[in-house]
Each structure stands twice: as structure tokens, then as C-alpha cells.
């Protein structure tokens, strides 16, 4: 270490690390030495610190690591968030110079741009995870996202149909196969990605049940199936009522006829395949429902996911056991079911209070 006073009155001190010399300046001896000590401390905490790698370059490293750890659909969501939201604003910044206020500015900008709270939360989660990996690899000594409060996602409540509304919707569907798809979804509460991935072999003809073991996804390239579900509890078996089971039997017969008559049919064993056997895109299924919902004059905010809420709401209103509904929906906890349908259970509680005087 050589401490020198320059001609301009400032003090200069040096430090060599990995064959590279670093220079530190200060208006006083102590200031120059303090900067040098701070740098050495950084090296101790982050021995692989790189003062040239950018945020965008590090995101490449993070995504490469994530690709080997997470499911394809999850990886693609990470990549999309990185490409569309993080890189355009923070990508050119040197990773070691990334500051908390820059991350706050990014989140605030996305909010002003009208991004959903869920997207903003996801931006924060992906960025923080990438920075945590940098710390674990010794590339950073602190996580600039650590002190930033995680944005809270607010979900628009899904619209649940009344029984008359559901009957009206089913009445206007003129495609027999799509009718069966919607009826099965409404009578079981399955997620869109679950019912579209349902296989004929998942139907138990003796017990009248369907088992959920896989899901369908779509990215910019193709629609594909994964042998995973949203959570472990999403892998479940659902008992069908007689009418629903008969519709499932009809659908199996329709698919078997198509297999025999369609040249080049690609057999994925799907209960609701596309024309040539391949899985139906979730987006395509939702768009068709929008068309029929408009024809049935349903609320404009009704979505495919609303069929799941309709199923649960009608069961609760009919007095079904909440724990049974949790298992049927594949919720990971009883609390999730109660939180999601608290508005229904509170209405039921009011109804109970009205009946108490008649019971006593």
C-alpha cells in the first residue's frame, strides 16, 4: 500500500487484488484509507465481485440456473418477466452499482404504466431471486432489493354464476364437445389447465371418478403438457355425479371415433383433444367461453376461472362441507378455501343466525 498526496491536494491509496490494482482517492488521508477499507470489506463478503457485469448479463446467468431447477412453464414466466420488464430499464446498469432506489423506481414506473399488481409483485420476486443468487455466488455482497417492501398483489375477485346463469350459459353452447368441456369444469371445479390435460385413462369407469395428474400450458411456440400439477394437493381424484359421468362417456366415444377417422391423428389420450389429437390451447378455450358468455348476456368480467368459483359457491350455498370442497378444488390448505370464499360463508352465517330462534 502506498499513500501519496497528489498535486491537486487529494490523497491516493492503492490496493491490488487478483493481479489488478485499484485506486482510492480522498480529500484527507482518512477518507482515502476508509474507501480502501470499504473495498477490502466488499471483497471479503463477495470474493467474486465483478464491477463490469451488467444486470442483463447476470439475468442470463440466473435464467440458466433456473432452467435446470424449475418446470418449463415457470422458467418461461421468469424469462418473460426479465425480457419485458427488467432488462429494458435496469439491464444496462452495472450489477455492483445497482441501488435500492433504482428498483423502487422500476416498480413505481410499472405501476404508473398500468401493470397489474400481480405482475409488479412477480417482477420484484424474480429480480430479488436473481440478486440472491449473485450473493450466494460471491458476485455481490448485499442485496439491493432486500430492504424494499414486497409489492402486494391484489386479485380481482372472479365472478361466480348463479344456477340460472350457469344453465343459460350451457343452453347457448351449440358445440357438443365444448358443452361437455364446460359442463365437466362447472361440475368438478377443475382448473382450466387441468381439464384440458385430462386423459381418457384418468377416467375410472368403475368408480365414476377422474384423476388429475397433469396440466396443459402454452408459450409463444406451442401448447404442451407437463406431468405436474399446480401444487401437490392439486393432484387429486374427483367423484362425478351420474349426469356428468354420462357426458364423459359420450365424450370418450366421440374421441375414439375421431381417432379412427382422422389421418395423422396424434394420440395424447386426451379427453378433450384438438381436431388432430393435440392439446387445446388454454387461451383458445377461454376465448370461446367469452363468445358464449356474451351470447348468454353474462357479466363482462366472467372468465373460464369463474366456472371453478361457480362450482365452489353453489356447493357452499347448498350446505356442502368446506373441508370436502377444499379437497375437491385441490387447495393446498383449508385456510385458502376459507379466504377465497369468505364472502359466501359470511352470507351463510347470517342465514344461520336467522334460523337460531326457530331452533330454540
C-alpha positions as CSV (number, residue, x, y, z in Angstrom):
1,X,0.0,0.0,0.0
2,X,1.3,3.4,-1.0
3,X,-0.3,6.5,0.4
4,X,0.6,9.6,-1.6
5,X,-0.6,13.2,-1.8
6,X,-1.3,14.3,-5.3
7,X,-0.6,17.7,-6.8
8,X,-4.3,18.6,-6.7
9,X,-4.2,18.2,-2.9
10,X,-6.1,14.8,-2.8
11,X,-4.7,11.7,-1.2
12,X,-4.3,8.5,-3.2
13,X,-4.0,4.9,-1.9
14,X,-3.9,1.7,-3.9
15,X,-4.8,-2.0,-3.4
16,X,-4.0,-5.0,-5.6
17,X,-6.5,-7.9,-6.0
18,X,-6.3,-10.8,-8.4
19,X,-3.5,-9.1,-10.3
20,X,-5.4,-5.8,-10.7
21,X,-4.6,-2.6,-9.0
22,X,-7.4,-0.4,-7.6
23,X,-7.1,3.3,-6.7
24,X,-8.9,5.2,-4.0
25,X,-8.9,9.0,-3.5
26,X,-9.9,11.3,-0.7
27,X,-9.6,14.9,0.4
28,X,-7.9,13.6,3.6
29,X,-5.7,10.6,4.4
30,X,-8.5,9.0,6.5
31,X,-11.1,9.4,3.6
32,X,-8.8,7.6,1.1
33,X,-8.0,4.9,3.6
34,X,-11.7,4.5,4.5
35,X,-12.6,3.9,0.9
36,X,-9.8,1.3,0.6
37,X,-11.0,-0.5,3.7
38,X,-14.6,-0.5,2.5
39,X,-13.4,-2.1,-0.8
40,X,-11.5,-4.8,1.0
41,X,-14.6,-5.5,3.2
42,X,-16.6,-5.9,0.0
43,X,-14.1,-8.4,-1.3
44,X,-14.3,-10.4,1.9
45,X,-18.1,-10.6,1.6
46,X,-18.1,-11.0,-2.2
47,X,-14.8,-12.6,-3.3
48,X,-16.0,-12.9,-6.9
49,X,-17.4,-9.4,-7.2
50,X,-17.4,-8.2,-10.8
51,X,-17.6,-4.5,-11.4
52,X,-18.2,-4.8,-15.1
53,X,-21.0,-7.4,-15.4
54,X,-24.4,-5.7,-16.1
55,X,-27.8,-6.6,-14.6
56,X,-28.8,-8.0,-18.0
57,X,-25.8,-10.2,-18.2
58,X,-26.4,-11.5,-14.7
59,X,-30.0,-12.3,-15.5
60,X,-28.7,-14.6,-18.3
61,X,-26.8,-16.4,-15.5
62,X,-29.8,-16.6,-13.3
63,X,-32.1,-17.9,-16.0
64,X,-29.5,-20.5,-17.0
65,X,-29.5,-21.7,-13.4
66,X,-33.4,-21.6,-13.1
67,X,-33.8,-23.6,-16.3
68,X,-32.2,-26.6,-14.6
69,X,-34.3,-26.2,-11.4
70,X,-37.9,-25.3,-12.3
71,X,-40.6,-26.5,-14.6
72,X,-40.7,-25.3,-18.1
73,X,-43.8,-23.1,-17.6
74,X,-42.2,-21.5,-14.6
75,X,-38.9,-20.8,-16.4
76,X,-40.8,-19.2,-19.3
77,X,-42.6,-16.9,-16.9
78,X,-39.2,-15.9,-15.4
79,X,-37.8,-15.3,-18.9
80,X,-40.8,-13.2,-19.9
81,X,-40.6,-11.0,-16.8
82,X,-36.9,-10.5,-17.3
83,X,-37.2,-9.7,-21.0
84,X,-40.3,-7.5,-21.0
85,X,-39.9,-5.6,-17.6
86,X,-36.5,-5.8,-16.0
87,X,-34.0,-5.7,-18.8
88,X,-35.4,-2.6,-20.7
89,X,-35.0,-0.4,-17.6
90,X,-32.2,-1.9,-15.4
91,X,-30.4,-4.1,-18.0
92,X,-27.5,-1.8,-18.8
93,X,-26.7,-0.9,-15.2
94,X,-23.6,-2.5,-13.7
95,X,-24.7,-5.1,-11.2
96,X,-22.4,-3.9,-8.4
97,X,-23.8,-0.4,-8.8
98,X,-27.5,-1.3,-8.6
99,X,-29.1,0.6,-5.8
100,X,-32.4,0.2,-3.9
101,X,-33.9,3.4,-5.3
102,X,-33.4,2.1,-8.9
103,X,-35.5,-0.9,-8.0
104,X,-38.2,1.2,-6.4
105,X,-38.2,3.5,-9.5
106,X,-38.7,0.4,-11.7
107,X,-41.7,-0.8,-9.6
108,X,-43.2,2.7,-9.4
109,X,-42.9,3.0,-13.2
110,X,-44.6,-0.3,-13.8
111,X,-47.4,0.8,-11.6
112,X,-47.8,4.1,-13.5
113,X,-47.8,2.1,-16.8
114,X,-50.8,0.2,-15.6
115,X,-49.2,-3.2,-14.9
116,X,-51.3,-5.5,-12.7
117,X,-50.2,-5.7,-9.1
118,X,-49.6,-9.4,-9.7
119,X,-47.1,-8.6,-12.5
120,X,-45.3,-6.0,-10.3
121,X,-45.0,-8.5,-7.5
122,X,-43.6,-11.0,-9.9
123,X,-41.0,-8.5,-11.2
124,X,-39.8,-8.0,-7.6
125,X,-39.7,-11.7,-6.9
126,X,-37.7,-12.6,-10.0
127,X,-35.3,-9.7,-9.5
128,X,-34.7,-10.4,-5.8
129,X,-34.1,-14.1,-6.6
130,X,-31.5,-13.2,-9.2
131,X,-29.7,-10.9,-6.8
132,X,-29.8,-13.5,-4.1
133,X,-28.0,-15.9,-6.4
134,X,-25.4,-13.2,-7.0
135,X,-24.8,-13.0,-3.3
136,X,-24.6,-16.8,-3.0
137,X,-22.1,-16.9,-5.8
138,X,-20.0,-14.1,-4.2
139,X,-20.6,-11.7,-7.0
140,X,-22.5,-9.2,-4.7
141,X,-22.0,-8.5,-1.1
142,X,-25.5,-7.1,-0.4
143,X,-28.9,-7.5,-2.0
144,X,-30.3,-4.0,-3.0
145,X,-33.8,-5.5,-3.1
146,X,-33.7,-6.8,0.5
147,X,-34.9,-3.6,2.1
148,X,-37.7,-2.9,-0.4
149,X,-41.1,-4.0,0.7
150,X,-42.6,-6.6,-1.5
151,X,-45.5,-5.2,-3.5
152,X,-48.8,-6.8,-2.5
153,X,-50.7,-8.3,-5.3
154,X,-54.5,-7.7,-5.3
155,X,-56.6,-10.0,-7.3
156,X,-59.8,-9.0,-8.9
157,X,-62.4,-11.4,-7.5
158,X,-63.6,-13.9,-10.0
159,X,-67.3,-13.8,-10.9
160,X,-69.3,-16.8,-9.9
161,X,-72.6,-17.5,-11.7
162,X,-75.9,-18.2,-10.2
163,X,-77.5,-21.5,-11.1
164,X,-79.9,-19.8,-13.6
165,X,-77.0,-18.0,-15.2
166,X,-75.0,-21.3,-15.5
167,X,-78.0,-23.0,-17.1
168,X,-78.3,-20.1,-19.6
169,X,-74.6,-20.4,-20.5
170,X,-74.9,-24.2,-21.1
171,X,-78.0,-23.6,-23.1
172,X,-76.3,-21.3,-25.7
173,X,-73.3,-23.6,-26.3
174,X,-74.1,-25.3,-29.6
175,X,-70.9,-27.4,-29.9
176,X,-71.5,-30.8,-28.1
177,X,-67.8,-31.3,-27.3
178,X,-67.3,-27.8,-25.9
179,X,-70.6,-28.2,-24.0
180,X,-69.2,-31.3,-22.3
181,X,-65.9,-29.5,-21.5
182,X,-67.7,-26.6,-19.8
183,X,-70.2,-28.9,-18.0
184,X,-67.4,-31.0,-16.6
185,X,-65.5,-28.0,-15.5
186,X,-68.5,-26.5,-13.8
187,X,-69.5,-29.7,-12.1
188,X,-66.0,-30.5,-10.8
189,X,-64.3,-27.1,-10.2
190,X,-61.2,-28.2,-12.1
191,X,-58.8,-25.5,-13.3
192,X,-58.7,-24.8,-17.0
193,X,-55.2,-26.2,-17.4
194,X,-56.3,-29.4,-15.6
195,X,-59.5,-30.2,-17.5
196,X,-57.7,-29.6,-20.9
197,X,-54.9,-32.0,-19.9
198,X,-57.4,-34.7,-18.6
199,X,-56.8,-38.1,-20.2
200,X,-59.2,-40.9,-21.1
201,X,-57.1,-43.2,-18.9
202,X,-57.7,-40.8,-16.0
203,X,-61.4,-41.7,-16.0
204,X,-62.3,-44.6,-13.7
205,X,-65.3,-46.2,-15.3
206,X,-66.0,-48.4,-12.2
207,X,-65.8,-45.8,-9.5
208,X,-67.1,-42.9,-11.8
209,X,-64.1,-40.6,-10.9
210,X,-61.5,-38.6,-12.8
211,X,-57.9,-38.2,-11.6
212,X,-55.9,-35.1,-12.1
213,X,-52.2,-35.8,-12.7
214,X,-51.0,-33.3,-15.4
215,X,-51.6,-29.8,-16.8
216,X,-51.5,-28.1,-20.2
217,X,-49.6,-24.9,-20.9
218,X,-48.9,-22.6,-23.8
219,X,-46.0,-20.4,-24.7
220,X,-45.2,-18.4,-27.9
221,X,-44.1,-21.6,-29.6
222,X,-46.6,-24.3,-28.8
223,X,-49.2,-25.8,-26.5
224,X,-47.7,-28.6,-24.4
225,X,-48.4,-30.9,-21.4
226,X,-46.4,-31.4,-18.2
227,X,-46.8,-34.3,-15.8
228,X,-47.1,-31.9,-12.9
229,X,-49.9,-30.0,-11.2
230,X,-50.0,-26.5,-9.7
231,X,-49.3,-27.9,-6.2
232,X,-49.0,-31.3,-4.6
233,X,-52.6,-31.1,-3.3
234,X,-53.8,-30.3,-6.9
235,X,-53.1,-34.0,-7.8
236,X,-56.4,-35.5,-6.7
237,X,-59.3,-37.7,-7.6
238,X,-62.8,-36.2,-8.1
239,X,-66.1,-38.2,-7.9
240,X,-68.5,-37.4,-10.7
241,X,-72.3,-37.3,-10.5
242,X,-74.2,-39.6,-12.8
243,X,-75.1,-36.9,-15.4
244,X,-71.6,-35.6,-15.6
245,X,-70.3,-39.2,-15.9
246,X,-72.6,-39.9,-18.8
247,X,-71.3,-36.8,-20.6
248,X,-67.8,-38.0,-20.1
249,X,-68.7,-41.4,-21.6
250,X,-70.2,-39.6,-24.6
251,X,-67.0,-37.6,-25.0
252,X,-64.8,-40.7,-24.9
253,X,-66.9,-42.3,-27.7
254,X,-66.6,-39.1,-29.8
255,X,-62.8,-39.1,-29.3
256,X,-62.5,-42.8,-30.2
257,X,-64.4,-42.2,-33.5
258,X,-62.1,-39.3,-34.3
259,X,-59.0,-41.3,-33.7
260,X,-60.3,-44.0,-36.2
261,X,-61.3,-41.5,-38.9
262,X,-58.6,-38.7,-38.7
263,X,-55.5,-39.2,-40.8
264,X,-52.3,-38.3,-38.9
265,X,-54.1,-38.2,-35.6
266,X,-51.6,-37.6,-32.8
267,X,-52.8,-39.6,-29.8
268,X,-52.1,-37.9,-26.4
269,X,-55.0,-39.9,-24.9
270,X,-56.7,-36.6,-24.2
271,X,-60.4,-36.5,-23.2
272,X,-60.8,-33.1,-24.9
273,X,-58.2,-33.0,-27.8
274,X,-58.0,-30.6,-30.7
275,X,-59.1,-31.8,-34.2
276,X,-55.9,-33.8,-34.7
277,X,-55.4,-35.0,-31.2
278,X,-53.1,-32.3,-29.9
279,X,-53.9,-30.4,-26.7
280,X,-56.2,-27.3,-27.0
281,X,-54.6,-24.0,-26.1
282,X,-55.9,-22.6,-22.7
283,X,-56.2,-19.2,-24.4
284,X,-58.3,-20.6,-27.2
285,X,-60.6,-22.4,-24.7
286,X,-61.1,-19.1,-22.8
287,X,-61.8,-17.1,-25.9
288,X,-64.6,-19.5,-26.9
289,X,-66.1,-19.2,-23.5
290,X,-66.1,-15.4,-23.8
291,X,-68.1,-15.6,-27.0
292,X,-70.7,-17.9,-25.4
293,X,-70.8,-15.8,-22.2
294,X,-71.6,-12.7,-24.3
295,X,-74.3,-14.6,-26.1
296,X,-75.8,-15.6,-22.7
297,X,-75.6,-12.0,-21.6
298,X,-73.4,-12.9,-18.6
299,X,-71.3,-10.2,-16.7
300,X,-68.5,-8.9,-18.9
301,X,-65.9,-9.9,-16.3
302,X,-66.8,-13.6,-16.3
303,X,-63.9,-15.9,-17.2
304,X,-63.1,-19.6,-17.5
305,X,-61.8,-19.5,-14.0
306,X,-65.2,-18.3,-12.9
307,X,-66.5,-21.8,-13.6
308,X,-64.4,-23.0,-10.7
309,X,-65.7,-20.3,-8.4
310,X,-69.2,-21.1,-9.6
311,X,-68.8,-24.7,-8.6
312,X,-67.5,-23.9,-5.1
313,X,-70.0,-21.2,-4.5
314,X,-73.0,-23.4,-5.5
315,X,-71.7,-26.2,-3.3
316,X,-71.3,-23.9,-0.3
317,X,-74.7,-22.4,-0.7
318,X,-76.1,-25.9,-0.9
319,X,-74.6,-26.6,2.5
320,X,-71.6,-28.8,1.4
321,X,-68.8,-29.4,3.9
322,X,-66.0,-26.8,3.4
323,X,-63.2,-29.4,4.0
324,X,-64.7,-31.6,1.2
325,X,-64.7,-28.6,-1.1
326,X,-61.1,-27.9,-0.3
327,X,-60.1,-31.4,-1.3
328,X,-62.3,-31.3,-4.4
329,X,-60.7,-28.0,-5.6
330,X,-57.2,-29.1,-4.8
331,X,-56.5,-26.2,-2.5
332,X,-53.2,-26.6,-0.5
333,X,-54.9,-25.6,2.8
334,X,-58.3,-25.2,4.5
335,X,-57.3,-21.5,5.0
336,X,-57.1,-21.0,1.2
337,X,-60.6,-22.2,0.7
338,X,-62.0,-20.1,3.6
339,X,-60.1,-17.0,2.5
340,X,-61.3,-17.4,-1.1
341,X,-64.9,-18.0,-0.2
342,X,-65.3,-15.9,2.9
343,X,-68.0,-13.8,1.3
344,X,-70.1,-16.9,0.7
345,X,-69.6,-18.3,4.2
346,X,-70.4,-15.0,5.8
347,X,-73.7,-14.9,4.0
348,X,-74.3,-18.5,5.2
349,X,-73.5,-17.4,8.8
350,X,-76.2,-14.6,8.5
351,X,-78.7,-17.2,7.3
352,X,-77.8,-19.5,10.3
353,X,-78.4,-16.6,12.7
354,X,-81.9,-16.1,11.3
355,X,-82.7,-19.8,11.9
356,X,-81.5,-20.0,15.5
357,X,-84.7,-18.5,17.1
358,X,-86.7,-21.2,15.3
359,X,-84.4,-23.9,16.7
360,X,-84.6,-22.9,20.3
